[in-house]
Amino acid sequence: LLKGGQEALRAPAKPTAYVLLDGFEDWNESVRDGSQLAGWPTRKVETGILKAIRAVDMLLQMPVLSGDIETGYSYSPRLGKVIALAVAWSPTEAVVFSEGLLESADFRPHLARLLISPGPLWVGHNFKYDSSYLRWQVLGGYWPTDGALVNFHDTMLEHYCLDEAKGTHALEDLSRDFLGAEDYKYVVRKYARGDLGYENVP
């Protein structure tokens, strides 16, 4: 954004999400091809643990990664589940690990490797929340000494340090203010409202 200036806001590059499944999940075809919203990222769906392992190997070679999770079933990191983990290595490319992969006993050691290996600096908004879920679901509550759950920048905390008087530092507010992004919560509100969580969003 800094290099592209206002031009980056007017004509952002079309992002691509490489969605990795464990091979047994029943994903709606509109989610597979991204047709439910034309402005959403292009989706390239891959299945199988071997491809997911290769994705982990690739991600660990990158200097900076941006991570985000979606959670469901409970707001407690000890009781809830991570239902998707997205990891971006460039402004327009991200890998999305599905719920099936995140729960796979065969893939779990490689997911742990992604989270505790030294190397990439992780960046995330409110990543203190994400890291607590990942620590409990993937590492069983273990406190690592290196890796994503230790070596990360939390843009929510950083924005608070820059402007503590603003009153809100939520992702939807900052993405709107800085990038002109639409309110993504408006899109999912009809699926996740009241007692319904993000596990109900297609």
BELURRA-V337007 format. One record per run of one state. SS is the DSSP state (h for helix, s for strand, l for the rest). FROM is the first residue (numbers start at 0). TO is the last residue. If there is no record, write none. Layout:
BEGIN
SS/FROM/TO  SS/FROM/TO
END
This chain:
BEGIN
l/0/4  h/5/9  l/10/14  s/15/20  l/21/27  h/28/32  l/33/40  s/41/46  l/47/47  h/48/58  l/59/62  s/63/71  l/72/79  s/80/89  l/90/91  s/92/97  h/98/101  l/102/103  h/104/115  l/116/119  s/120/123  l/124/125  h/126/138  l/139/150  s/151/153  h/154/161  l/162/169  h/170/178  l/179/182  h/183/187  l/188/196  h/197/199  l/200/201
END
